[in-house]
């Protein structure tokens, strides 16, 4: 029998992810902080727009893709009050390892299972249903939740116990932040040299400098288009988490520090909701 699934957080990522669940006939309700977004979705896809946590009470699985740690825990507390023992909550937001473990503890006290399952692949990966999903939790819970994750995941990897998904995402974000720094610095330099983007971008993409960010955001950033995508404020949030983890681990982290300084500046100069490719404006 199909899992009765709800999805909370209909933003750049969640809207498409919830859409894949609706396509598979698994979605029964959606929720969002700004209720109007949930109503729009529910009108388009004939699912319930949840106006309170009671609307999730009959769900087998509730997936979240909200903004930050406090948003996750607020939803965990609401869901803990209404879900039946044996239900599963999956969190796709990027938050701290400790937040994932705390969410698991609060739900376990009510007999509810939890998977931290942050994602990578951007809004394109969410739209195409081709996300890489990094899971923390136990194997039996993942197997029960797998049909939900398969609706939008191309790779679903169990990384360890609760928190291991978020730990993997922290590693992912160091790589993403460093790649973004290099691409934006490189393309700002190319502009100064007067190189033709029509020839530059495919030439770079054909060689060892090829990467997701250059492919998906290279042309738009050269046209000064910074529609998200992935917001600078979310990247700064991620890097604050990662910086604290790297300090605790005792590694040197100049890549994290440079990138966090840049995204903090972008947050302060009015670009918090711009795509991370707005980083090129600083490199110029
Ligand atoms: P987004 O576009 O800002 O969307 C966040 C959505 O969550 C919004 O619709 C927001 O509602 C809703 N929301 C926030 N707090 C809520 C709460 N307490 N209760 C209910 N709904 C709430 O963000 P996004 O880009 O989809 O990213 C979501 C999460 O995934 C973040 O943790 C981000 O770091 C992570 N992520 C993003 C990407 C990406 O490429 N965009 C990739 C991987 C991971 P409102 O309508 O009220 O704002």
Boltz pocket constraint, residues with backbone or C-beta under 6 A from the ligand:
constraints:
  - pocket:
      binder: B
      contacts: [[A, 8], [A, 9], [A, 10], [A, 11], [A, 12], [A, 13], [A, 14], [A, 31], [A, 32], [A, 33], [A, 34], [A, 37], [A, 65], [A, 66], [A, 67], [A, 68], [A, 70], [A, 71], [A, 72], [A, 74], [A, 75], [A, 92], [A, 93], [A, 94], [A, 95], [A, 119], [A, 120], [A, 121], [A, 122], [A, 123], [A, 229], [A, 230], [A, 231], [A, 234], [A, 235], [A, 238]]
      max_distance: 6.0
